[in-house]
Amino acid sequence: MRHPATVRLHGHLDRPAELTVGQLRDLPSHRVEVTFDCRTEGEQRHGYEGPTLWDVLCAAGPRVDLAARKPRLTFLLAVTGADGHRAVVSWAEIDPDFGGQRILLATSMDGAPLDESGPQLVVPADHCGARYVSRVTAVWLGPVPGPESVAGPVGAEPAGAARG
């Protein structure tokens, strides 16, 4: 007997979780008809249904100060599929105060349930299908590191820098 696919919600969340497609279906559902270009299969037209990424993350308690505007712009979502394909979505794309896009974690495609394969990330505004992640296994939420955390100590020379 096959077990239903799950998606792991983790990162800056008060209530990290592992959800099945059935549990995702318990959230408010939206339907979108999309057309996008797939590099290997050409133009695709599909109807998807499922909760928005916004609703999924809000149910998990994002550790994002929703009262502060600019700090929200530093958060990203990394979505991973079973095949290792990953895509990044900015918090601002899904936040109703900014882009407010209805990006879905689809629970069905063209009327067929995705319970066994897992949900699909659907980005209706994208003309290129590269961010349509199939068989989503994980969604991570976290802040982008600031330049001070990736640049090294103040005054340090970059690796390979010529000395005078």
Beta strands, then each sheet from edge to edge (+ up, - down):
strand 1: 6-11
strand 2: 17-20
strand 3: 30-38
strand 4: 42-50
strand 5: 75-81
strand 6: 86-90
strand 7: 104-106
strand 8: 108-109
strand 9: 112-113
strand 10: 120-122
strand 11: 136-143
sheet 1: 2+ 1- 11- 5+ 6-
sheet 2: 3+ 4- 8+ 9-
sheet 3: 7+ 10-
end
